[in-house]
Amino acid sequence: MKYKGEFFDIFAEYTHTSSIVYEENRLEKVISGIDSGVGIRTIYNKHTAYGYTNDISRESLLELANVVGRAAGEGSTGFDINLEKKHVDLGFKIKLVPEDVPIERKVDMVKRANEVAWKYDSRVRQVKVTYLDRVQFITVANSEGSLAEETRFGILFAVQVVASKDNIIQTGYEPIGGFQGFEIFDENPPEEIAEKAAKRAILMLESPKAPAGKMPVILDSEAGGTMIHEAVGHGLEADLAQEGLSVYSGKIGETVASPLITVIDDATLPYKRGSYGIDDEGTPARCNVLVEKGVLKGYMYDRLTALKDGRESTGNGRRESYRYRPIPRMSNTYIAPGETDPASILKETDRGLFVKKMGGGQVDTVSGNFVFEVSEGYKIENGEIAEPVRGAVLTGNGPEVLRIIDRVGNDLGFAIGTCGK
């Protein structure tokens, strides 16, 4: 039987994960597991039919294909496919695969970090150390004759420290991670990560409250990523833009930011957490310029949203797993470095707030309004970094903030984060 459809693809995944959590001075969780399955999708009349299974037997896959096909409707469309395998070259290599490291070594590392955090200061009340690693093998085949495979590696190690005194509670959080192997700990010892988290918690505990009001804000090179991701990036994902749920909907070619601002999404950067060689639709990763010198150049597309706009996918089709259809998602999103020395930016700012590290945040993509917590901030006085302050919260409007940025430093930096879209 033949079914209606303009395009179909098959996504197969085999993922091995390890998870370790140390909390309340005891080992809370040690889990290793395998998750595998297949998702099949048909695009017809710019709509999607999608199904998945963790039973990869021939009979199960044929039945799944029939179910997805029937959802698209019967018709005369058929596909004669000669699959051509694509070679994926990441341009960088992993030295020590996390899966090859004994679980005992990982647990010992977590314990050492926990011990360092507890010993840092008597005002430490809670410590949580989390270790996650993942090795993911994916295969994507589609009706255009493309067959692509990729092996992805990922590590996340994070320490969270809660400190309190006189009814004041502060948290320090320090993560590392990326598309890396276990060698990441050669330059980032767990003990140092724990000390940074504990130091931040105590520093903020001893700090006065942040001043309120409108003032200049300088973001450290690693702190700006959260703002760009939330206040700008989500609004440039094509699904939200097409649904009219973005303040940037219909504004390609218009000036949306200061001429100093160029926003880039680049999945090809070596070792970053958002990096990959192909996206989850088999499209090769690439560097996409979203905003160039203040002008909106385009959105981030997967195949479906690209089809709706008559464009090509930008390589941003991503899935949480085989259980989910792909959607447009950011990879590594950042503002391109400017030409200004960071020291001069500070020197030319008489008073304000210097944000060393950003906490969580959220944005209303329709209006562009945002709220961000500052996990480590300092007063700026007479062009210099002064005393630390706690509890700072940044509020504003994404497009308005982009338009009034008057300095961009030449010190590009990256930090990792997690998003729930």
Residue pairs with C-beta under 8 A, 6 or more apart in sequence:
1 66
1 69
1 74
2 74
2 75
2 76
2 77
2 78
3 42
3 69
3 70
3 72
3 73
3 74
3 75
3 77
4 42
4 44
4 45
4 72
4 73
4 74
4 75
4 77
5 42
5 43
5 44
5 69
5 72
5 75
5 77
5 143
6 43
6 44
6 45
6 77
6 307
7 42
7 43
7 142
7 143
7 144
7 303
7 307
8 40
8 41
8 42
8 43
8 68
8 79
8 142
8 143
9 40
9 41
9 140
9 141
9 142
9 143
9 281
9 282
9 303
10 38
10 39
10 40
10 41
10 139
10 140
10 141
10 142
11 38
11 39
11 40
11 41
11 138
11 139
11 140
11 280
11 281
11 319
11 322
11 326
12 36
12 37
12 38
12 56
12 138
12 139
12 140
12 322
13 35
13 36
13 37
13 38
13 39
13 136
13 137
13 138
13 321
13 322
14 34
14 35
14 36
14 136
14 137
15 34
15 35
15 36
15 134
15 135
15 136
15 137
15 321
16 32
16 33
16 34
16 99
16 134
16 135
16 136
17 31
17 32
17 33
17 34
17 35
17 132
17 133
17 134
17 135
18 31
18 32
18 98
18 99
18 103
18 106
18 131
18 132
18 133
18 134
19 29
19 30
19 31
19 32
19 130
19 131
19 132
20 27
20 29
20 30
20 31
20 103
20 106
20 107
20 110
20 129
20 130
20 131
20 132
21 27
21 28
21 29
21 128
21 129
21 130
21 131
22 28
22 110
22 111
22 113
22 114
22 127
22 128
22 129
22 130
23 126
23 127
23 128
23 129
24 126
25 114
25 118
25 127
27 107
27 110
27 111
30 103
30 107
32 103
35 54
35 321
36 54
36 56
36 322
37 52
37 53
37 54
37 56
37 321
37 322
37 323
38 52
38 53
38 56
38 61
38 64
38 322
39 50
39 51
39 52
39 319
39 322
39 323
39 324
39 325
40 50
40 51
40 52
40 61
40 64
40 65
40 68
41 48
41 49
41 50
41 68
41 325
41 326
42 48
42 49
42 50
42 68
42 69
42 71
42 72
43 303
43 304
43 307
44 72
44 73
46 304
46 307
46 308
48 304
48 325
49 68
49 69
49 71
49 72
50 68
50 325
51 64
51 67
51 68
51 71
52 64
52 322
52 323
53 60
53 61
53 64
79 143
81 143
81 145
82 145
83 141
83 145
83 146
83 147
84 145
84 146
84 147
85 147
85 148
85 149
86 146
86 147
86 148
86 278
86 282
86 284
88 148
88 149
88 150
88 277
88 278
88 284
89 277
90 270
90 275
90 277
91 268
91 270
92 270
92 271
94 153
94 180
94 181
94 183
95 181
95 182
95 183
96 181
96 182
96 183
97 135
97 153
97 181
97 182
98 133
98 134
98 135
98 153
98 155
98 181
98 182
99 133
99 135
100 182
101 182
106 131
106 133
109 131
109 185
109 190
110 129
110 131
110 190
112 190
112 191
112 194
113 129
113 157
113 159
113 190
113 191
113 193
113 194
114 127
114 129
114 194
116 190
116 191
116 194
116 195
116 198
117 124
117 127
117 129
117 159
117 161
117 194
117 195
117 197
117 198
118 124
118 127
120 161
120 194
120 195
120 198
120 199
120 202
121 163
121 198
121 202
123 163
123 164
123 165
123 202
123 205
124 161
124 162
124 163
124 198
124 201
124 202
125 162
125 163
125 164
125 169
126 160
126 161
126 162
127 159
127 160
127 161
127 162
127 194
127 198
128 159
128 160
129 157
129 158
129 159
129 160
129 190
129 194
130 156
130 157
130 158
130 159
130 160
131 156
131 157
132 154
132 155
132 156
132 157
132 177
133 153
133 154
133 155
133 156
133 182
134 152
134 153
134 154
134 155
135 151
135 152
135 153
136 151
136 152
136 153
136 154
137 149
137 150
137 151
137 152
138 149
138 150
138 152
138 278
138 280
139 147
139 148
139 149
140 146
140 147
140 148
140 149
140 278
140 280
140 281
140 282
141 147
141 148
141 282
142 281
142 282
146 282
147 282
148 278
148 282
150 276
150 277
150 278
152 179
152 276
153 179
153 180
153 181
154 177
154 178
154 179
154 180
154 273
155 176
155 177
155 178
155 180
155 181
155 182
155 184
156 175
156 176
156 177
156 273
156 416
157 175
157 176
157 177
157 184
157 185
157 188
157 190
157 193
158 173
158 174
158 175
158 176
158 177
158 193
159 173
159 174
159 175
159 190
159 193
159 194
159 196
159 197
159 198
160 171
160 172
160 173
160 197
161 171
161 172
161 173
161 194
161 197
161 198
161 200
161 201
162 169
162 170
162 171
162 201
163 169
163 170
163 171
163 172
163 198
163 201
163 202
163 205
164 170
164 205
165 205
168 205
170 201
170 202
170 204
170 205
170 390
171 201
171 204
171 375
172 196
172 197
172 198
172 199
172 200
172 201
172 202
172 203
172 204
172 375
173 197
173 200
173 359
173 375
174 193
174 194
174 196
174 197
174 200
175 193
175 416
176 184
176 188
176 193
176 416
177 184
177 273
177 416
178 184
178 271
178 272
178 273
178 275
178 416
179 270
179 271
179 272
179 273
179 275
179 276
180 271
200 357
200 375
200 376
203 376
203 388
204 375
204 376
204 388
204 390
205 390
206 388
207 387
207 388
207 389
207 390
208 387
208 389
208 390
209 389
209 390
209 391
210 353
210 374
210 377
210 389
210 390
210 391
210 392
210 393
211 353
211 379
211 389
215 351
215 352
215 353
216 349
216 351
216 352
216 353
216 380
217 352
217 353
217 354
217 355
217 394
218 345
218 346
218 349
218 352
218 353
218 354
218 355
218 380
219 227
219 355
219 358
220 354
220 355
220 356
220 357
220 413
221 342
221 409
221 411
221 412
221 413
222 357
222 413
222 414
222 415
223 355
223 356
223 357
223 358
223 415
224 334
224 335
224 358
225 333
225 334
225 358
225 414
225 415
225 417
226 358
226 359
226 360
226 361
226 372
226 415
226 417
227 358
227 361
227 370
227 372
227 394
227 401
228 263
228 333
228 334
228 335
229 330
229 333
229 417
229 419
230 361
230 362
230 363
230 370
230 372
231 361
231 363
231 368
231 370
231 396
231 398
231 401
232 263
232 291
232 333
232 398
232 402
233 263
233 265
233 330
233 333
234 240
234 246
234 330
234 363
234 365
234 421
235 241
235 246
235 247
235 248
235 363
235 365
235 368
235 398
236 246
236 248
236 263
236 265
236 290
236 291
236 296
236 299
236 300
237 246
237 299
237 300
237 316
237 327
237 328
237 329
237 330
237 421
238 299
238 300
238 301
238 302
238 305
238 306
238 308
238 309
238 328
239 302
239 305
239 327
239 328
240 246
240 249
240 365
241 248
241 249
241 250
241 299
242 249
242 305
242 308
242 309
244 366
245 365
245 366
246 365
246 366
247 365
247 366
247 367
247 368
247 398
247 399
248 256
248 296
248 299
248 399
251 296
252 296
252 297
252 298
252 299
253 295
253 296
254 295
254 296
255 294
255 295
255 296
256 291
256 294
256 295
256 296
256 399
256 402
256 403
257 263
257 291
257 294
257 399
257 402
257 403
257 405
258 294
258 402
258 403
258 404
258 405
258 406
259 293
259 294
260 293
260 294
260 338
260 405
260 406
260 407
260 408
261 291
261 293
261 294
261 335
261 402
261 405
261 408
262 289
262 291
262 292
262 293
262 335
262 336
263 289
263 290
263 291
263 333
263 334
263 335
263 336
264 287
264 288
264 289
264 290
264 333
264 334
264 335
264 336
265 287
265 288
265 290
265 300
265 314
265 316
265 330
265 331
265 332
265 333
266 286
266 287
266 288
266 331
266 332
266 334
267 274
267 275
267 276
267 279
267 285
267 286
267 287
267 315
267 316
267 331
267 332
268 275
268 285
268 286
268 287
269 275
269 332
272 331
272 332
272 414
273 332
273 416
274 330
274 331
274 332
274 333
275 285
275 331
275 332
276 285
276 331
277 284
277 285
278 284
278 285
278 315
279 285
279 302
279 313
279 315
279 316
279 317
279 318
279 326
280 317
280 318
280 319
280 326
281 302
281 303
281 313
281 317
281 326
283 303
283 313
283 314
283 315
283 317
284 315
285 315
285 331
286 314
286 315
288 298
288 300
288 314
288 315
288 316
289 297
289 298
290 296
290 297
290 298
290 299
290 300
290 333
291 297
291 402
294 402
298 311
298 314
299 305
299 309
299 314
299 328
300 314
300 316
300 328
300 329
300 330
301 309
301 311
301 312
301 313
301 314
301 316
301 317
301 328
302 313
302 316
302 317
302 318
302 326
302 327
302 328
303 313
303 317
303 326
304 326
305 328
306 312
306 313
306 314
315 331
316 328
316 329
316 330
316 331
317 326
317 327
317 328
317 329
318 326
318 327
318 328
318 329
318 331
319 325
319 326
319 327
327 421
329 421
330 419
332 414
334 412
334 414
335 408
336 408
336 412
337 408
337 409
337 410
337 411
337 412
338 407
338 408
338 409
338 410
339 408
339 410
340 407
340 408
340 409
340 410
341 409
341 410
342 409
342 410
342 411
345 407
345 409
346 354
346 380
346 383
346 384
346 385
347 383
347 384
348 383
348 407
349 380
349 383
350 380
350 381
350 382
350 383
351 379
351 380
351 381
351 382
352 379
352 380
353 374
353 377
353 378
353 379
353 380
353 389
353 392
354 377
354 378
354 379
354 380
354 385
355 374
355 376
355 377
355 392
355 394
356 376
356 377
356 378
357 374
357 375
357 376
357 415
358 372
358 373
358 374
358 375
358 415
359 372
359 373
359 374
359 375
360 372
360 373
361 370
361 371
361 372
361 373
361 394
362 370
362 371
363 369
363 370
363 371
363 398
364 370
367 397
368 397
368 398
368 399
368 400
369 395
369 396
369 397
369 398
370 394
370 395
370 396
370 397
370 398
371 393
371 394
371 395
372 393
372 394
372 395
373 392
373 393
373 394
374 392
374 393
374 394
376 388
377 388
377 389
377 390
377 392
378 385
378 386
378 387
378 388
378 389
379 385
379 386
379 387
379 388
379 389
380 386
